[in-house]
């Protein structure tokens, strides 16, 4: 029984790994052009139908946030009964957080 369980778990992991590896493969320009030629997809949502463009048929966009430091000597205004203090400064990526062990 245990042997069958290990074999089926191993096969399942192998199939999953192959699928993930294929998804992560870089698409060629030709493949992207072919995907862009596909017709739009219509999906049914709770509020009605929605037409989605085919992959790579629209330009990809990216908008990064700009870090704006507080003016020197200024601090946020806290509600009455609360105190504001500086926790950290000069962070390269202030929106990333890590949990220590």
C-alpha positions, -999 to 999 in steps of 0.1 A, spaced: 0 0 0 28 24 9 47 16 -22 17 25 -44 13 57 -25 49 67 -30 48 58 -67 16 78 -73 30 107 -54 62 106 -74 44 105 -107 21 133 -96 51 154 -87 69 146 -120 38 156 -140 34 188 -120 71 197 -125 69 192 -163 38 214 -165 55 242 -145 87 240 -165 67 243 -197 48 274 -185 80 291 -175 95 286 -209 102 318 -227 79 323 -257 94 333 -290 83 364 -309 67 341 -335 46 323 -308 35 356 -293 24 368 -327 4 336 -333 -13 339 -298 -21 376 -306 -40 365 -337 -65 344 -317 -100 359 -314 -110 376 -281 -124 353 -254 -159 359 -240 -164 349 -204 -196 349 -183 -193 367 -149 -218 373 -121 -227 407 -136 -227 398 -173 -204 388 -201 -169 402 -205 -147 401 -236 -110 395 -229 -84 403 -255 -62 375 -267 -27 371 -251 -1 395 -264 -26 415 -285 -22 446 -263 9 463 -251 21 453 -217 23 482 -192 43 487 -160 41 514 -135 65 515 -106 59 536 -75 81 565 -67 96 567 -32 91 602 -18 109 608 15 94 628 43 108 664 45 136 667 71 124 670 106 87 663 98 67 634 111 32 621 104 5 635 127 -9 608 149 -44 608 166 -46 621 202 -31 595 226 -8 579 200 29 585 194 48 584 160 84 573 159 108 564 131 111 526 127 136 524 98 153 545 72 174 543 40 156 511 29 163 500 -7 128 484 -11 106 499 16 75 480 5 91 446 9 90 430 43 105 398 56 96 377 86 126 367 107 127 332 122 
